[in-house]
Amino acid sequence: MRATAAQAHGNPFGHGHGHGPAALKAPRTANVIVKGTVASVDGSVVTVDVLRADHHGRALRGQQVQLDVAAARVFVRDVNADGTRDLGDVAAGDRVLAQLRVPRGAALDLTQPFAARRLLDVGPAPAPAPANDDN
């Protein structure tokens, strides 16, 4: 008579050892995309006036939101010509697109900065074209 793998390990019922205790799961988060203009930059916190947001961030539209970009990937042109593209190149008035993670299902707390994953700075808004009065 041949023993099965479960019997060889000491379990006569053939059910194995199971999967162990259930692991704790991280809280569910939603990915939010916001567009707006930079109001101020203070250290690693960027304050943005939100003009547009996706479905998950609809409560942020028209609000001023603080973004903690310490761990974020920052995409920006080297405006100050110091050889590095960093938060020093982000200035007030620049148009930005930010990706952040917020807790799903909970009310958004605007008093604390949101942890941004990405910050894309597309520069200041272009100047309006002068009116052409050739009549």
C-alpha atoms as a printed R data frame, in Angstrom:
    type eleno elety resid chain resno       x      y       z
1   ATOM     1    CA   MET     A     1   0.000  0.000   0.000
2   ATOM     2    CA   ARG     A     2   1.300  3.366  -0.972
3   ATOM     3    CA   ALA     A     3   0.956  6.479   1.270
4   ATOM     4    CA   THR     A     4  -0.319  9.720  -0.193
5   ATOM     5    CA   ALA     A     5   1.561 12.980   0.277
6   ATOM     6    CA   ALA     A     6  -0.825 14.151   3.026
7   ATOM     7    CA   GLN     A     7  -0.439 10.903   4.935
8   ATOM     8    CA   ALA     A     8   3.331 11.062   4.650
9   ATOM     9    CA   HIS     A     9   3.270 14.421   6.432
10  ATOM    10    CA   GLY     A    10   1.230 13.127   9.338
11  ATOM    11    CA   ASN     A    11  -2.339 14.074   8.347
12  ATOM    12    CA   PRO     A    12  -4.368 10.882   7.983
13  ATOM    13    CA   PHE     A    13  -7.404 12.644   6.504
14  ATOM    14    CA   GLY     A    14  -5.700 13.790   3.296
15  ATOM    15    CA   HIS     A    15  -6.525 17.470   3.645
16  ATOM    16    CA   GLY     A    16  -3.005 18.923   3.961
17  ATOM    17    CA   HIS     A    17  -2.041 21.783   6.227
18  ATOM    18    CA   GLY     A    18  -4.299 24.472   4.839
19  ATOM    19    CA   HIS     A    19  -3.211 27.981   4.051
20  ATOM    20    CA   GLY     A    20  -2.526 29.246   7.548
21  ATOM    21    CA   PRO     A    21  -4.095 32.255   9.244
22  ATOM    22    CA   ALA     A    22  -5.655 34.909   7.067
23  ATOM    23    CA   ALA     A    23  -3.333 37.850   6.416
24  ATOM    24    CA   LEU     A    24  -4.432 41.388   7.158
25  ATOM    25    CA   LYS     A    25  -5.301 43.313   4.026
26  ATOM    26    CA   ALA     A    26  -4.346 46.894   3.335
27  ATOM    27    CA   PRO     A    27  -7.205 49.398   3.153
28  ATOM    28    CA   ARG     A    28  -8.661 49.753  -0.312
29  ATOM    29    CA   THR     A    29  -7.610 52.866  -2.188
30  ATOM    30    CA   ALA     A    30  -8.754 54.607  -5.340
31  ATOM    31    CA   ASN     A    31  -6.545 56.179  -7.969
32  ATOM    32    CA   VAL     A    32  -7.426 59.849  -8.509
33  ATOM    33    CA   ILE     A    33  -6.278 62.073 -11.361
34  ATOM    34    CA   VAL     A    34  -6.505 65.843 -10.833
35  ATOM    35    CA   LYS     A    35  -5.627 68.774 -13.084
36  ATOM    36    CA   GLY     A    36  -5.102 72.300 -11.921
37  ATOM    37    CA   THR     A    37  -2.700 75.148 -11.330
38  ATOM    38    CA   VAL     A    38  -0.037 75.391  -8.650
39  ATOM    39    CA   ALA     A    39  -0.937 77.900  -5.952
40  ATOM    40    CA   SER     A    40   2.266 77.482  -3.909
41  ATOM    41    CA   VAL     A    41   5.243 75.202  -3.291
42  ATOM    42    CA   ASP     A    42   6.448 74.731   0.287
43  ATOM    43    CA   GLY     A    43   9.216 72.156   0.711
44  ATOM    44    CA   SER     A    44   7.788 68.866  -0.531
45  ATOM    45    CA   VAL     A    45   4.144 70.021  -0.355
46  ATOM    46    CA   VAL     A    46   2.547 71.493  -3.477
47  ATOM    47    CA   THR     A    47  -0.784 73.301  -3.154
48  ATOM    48    CA   VAL     A    48  -2.957 72.923  -6.259
49  ATOM    49    CA   ASP     A    49  -6.187 74.675  -7.252
50  ATOM    50    CA   VAL     A    50  -8.092 71.739  -8.763
51  ATOM    51    CA   LEU     A    51  -9.881 72.570 -12.004
52  ATOM    52    CA   ARG     A    52 -10.719 69.046 -13.159
53  ATOM    53    CA   ALA     A    53 -10.766 65.592 -11.624
54  ATOM    54    CA   ASP     A    54 -11.863 62.111 -12.592
55  ATOM    55    CA   HIS     A    55 -14.844 60.276 -11.105
56  ATOM    56    CA   HIS     A    56 -13.115 59.303  -7.858
57  ATOM    57    CA   GLY     A    57 -11.907 62.859  -7.267
58  ATOM    58    CA   ARG     A    58 -15.090 64.722  -8.152
59  ATOM    59    CA   ALA     A    59 -15.315 66.063  -4.572
60  ATOM    60    CA   LEU     A    60 -11.953 67.813  -5.104
61  ATOM    61    CA   ARG     A    61 -13.113 69.972  -8.045
62  ATOM    62    CA   GLY     A    62 -12.950 73.655  -7.213
63  ATOM    63    CA   GLN     A    63 -10.989 72.951  -4.015
64  ATOM    64    CA   GLN     A    64  -7.446 73.802  -3.028
65  ATOM    65    CA   VAL     A    65  -5.600 70.535  -2.341
66  ATOM    66    CA   GLN     A    66  -2.212 69.946  -0.737
67  ATOM    67    CA   LEU     A    67  -0.093 67.219  -2.346
68  ATOM    68    CA   ASP     A    68   2.844 65.611  -0.576
69  ATOM    69    CA   VAL     A    69   5.283 64.893  -3.405
70  ATOM    70    CA   ALA     A    70   8.208 63.623  -1.288
71  ATOM    71    CA   ALA     A    71   7.805 60.084  -2.650
72  ATOM    72    CA   ALA     A    72   6.261 61.096  -5.991
73  ATOM    73    CA   ARG     A    73   7.820 60.881  -9.405
74  ATOM    74    CA   VAL     A    74   8.063 64.458 -10.666
75  ATOM    75    CA   PHE     A    75   8.043 65.175 -14.399
76  ATOM    76    CA   VAL     A    76   9.095 68.755 -15.125
77  ATOM    77    CA   ARG     A    77  11.361 70.752 -17.437
78  ATOM    78    CA   ASP     A    78  14.631 72.075 -16.032
79  ATOM    79    CA   VAL     A    79  13.383 75.659 -15.759
80  ATOM    80    CA   ASN     A    80  16.063 76.982 -13.424
81  ATOM    81    CA   ALA     A    81  18.895 75.420 -15.516
82  ATOM    82    CA   ASP     A    82  20.639 73.782 -12.551
83  ATOM    83    CA   GLY     A    83  21.007 70.458 -14.369
84  ATOM    84    CA   THR     A    84  18.387 68.546 -12.358
85  ATOM    85    CA   ARG     A    85  14.654 68.185 -12.823
86  ATOM    86    CA   ASP     A    86  13.184 68.408  -9.350
87  ATOM    87    CA   LEU     A    87  10.633 70.260  -7.253
88  ATOM    88    CA   GLY     A    88  12.722 73.428  -7.518
89  ATOM    89    CA   ASP     A    89  11.539 73.714 -11.123
90  ATOM    90    CA   VAL     A    90   7.851 73.768 -10.124
91  ATOM    91    CA   ALA     A    91   6.520 77.314  -9.673
92  ATOM    92    CA   ALA     A    92   3.240 78.958  -8.735
93  ATOM    93    CA   GLY     A    93   0.990 79.390 -11.764
94  ATOM    94    CA   ASP     A    94   2.208 76.223 -13.521
95  ATOM    95    CA   ARG     A    95  -0.392 73.827 -14.869
96  ATOM    96    CA   VAL     A    96  -0.072 70.353 -13.350
97  ATOM    97    CA   LEU     A    97  -1.581 66.900 -13.601
98  ATOM    98    CA   ALA     A    98  -1.264 64.747 -10.490
99  ATOM    99    CA   GLN     A    99  -1.993 61.108  -9.718
100 ATOM   100    CA   LEU     A   100  -2.768 60.304  -6.109
101 ATOM   101    CA   ARG     A   101  -4.163 57.485  -4.004
102 ATOM   102    CA   VAL     A   102  -7.048 58.194  -1.638
103 ATOM   103    CA   PRO     A   103  -8.932 55.856   0.715
104 ATOM   104    CA   ARG     A   104 -11.923 54.361  -1.037
105 ATOM   105    CA   GLY     A   105 -15.354 55.038   0.431
106 ATOM   106    CA   ALA     A   106 -14.218 57.484   3.134
107 ATOM   107    CA   ALA     A   107 -14.819 61.218   3.167
108 ATOM   108    CA   LEU     A   108 -11.787 63.109   1.865
109 ATOM   109    CA   ASP     A   109  -9.940 65.165   4.493
110 ATOM   110    CA   LEU     A   110  -8.699 68.349   2.812
111 ATOM   111    CA   THR     A   111  -6.754 69.487   5.884
112 ATOM   112    CA   GLN     A   112  -4.042 66.836   5.411
113 ATOM   113    CA   PRO     A   113  -1.848 66.588   2.289
114 ATOM   114    CA   PHE     A   114  -2.567 63.692  -0.052
115 ATOM   115    CA   ALA     A   115   0.366 61.457  -1.001
116 ATOM   116    CA   ALA     A   116   0.944 61.974  -4.708
117 ATOM   117    CA   ARG     A   117   2.352 59.184  -6.863
118 ATOM   118    CA   ARG     A   118   3.118 61.335  -9.909
119 ATOM   119    CA   LEU     A   119   3.252 65.041 -10.644
120 ATOM   120    CA   LEU     A   120   3.456 66.255 -14.233
121 ATOM   121    CA   ASP     A   121   4.230 69.961 -14.630
122 ATOM   122    CA   VAL     A   122   3.399 71.246 -18.112
123 ATOM   123    CA   GLY     A   123   4.518 74.808 -17.423
124 ATOM   124    CA   PRO     A   124   2.630 78.082 -17.207
125 ATOM   125    CA   ALA     A   125  -0.467 78.740 -19.269
126 ATOM   126    CA   PRO     A   126   0.365 80.146 -22.695
127 ATOM   127    CA   ALA     A   127  -0.137 83.861 -23.179
128 ATOM   128    CA   PRO     A   128  -3.258 84.741 -25.150
129 ATOM   129    CA   ALA     A   129  -2.673 85.626 -28.768
130 ATOM   130    CA   PRO     A   130  -2.931 89.375 -29.476
131 ATOM   131    CA   ALA     A   131  -6.066 90.488 -31.255
132 ATOM   132    CA   ASN     A   132  -5.492 91.189 -34.928
133 ATOM   133    CA   ASP     A   133  -7.331 94.373 -36.006
134 ATOM   134    CA   ASP     A   134  -6.515 94.518 -39.731
135 ATOM   135    CA   ASN     A   135  -9.986 95.748 -40.723
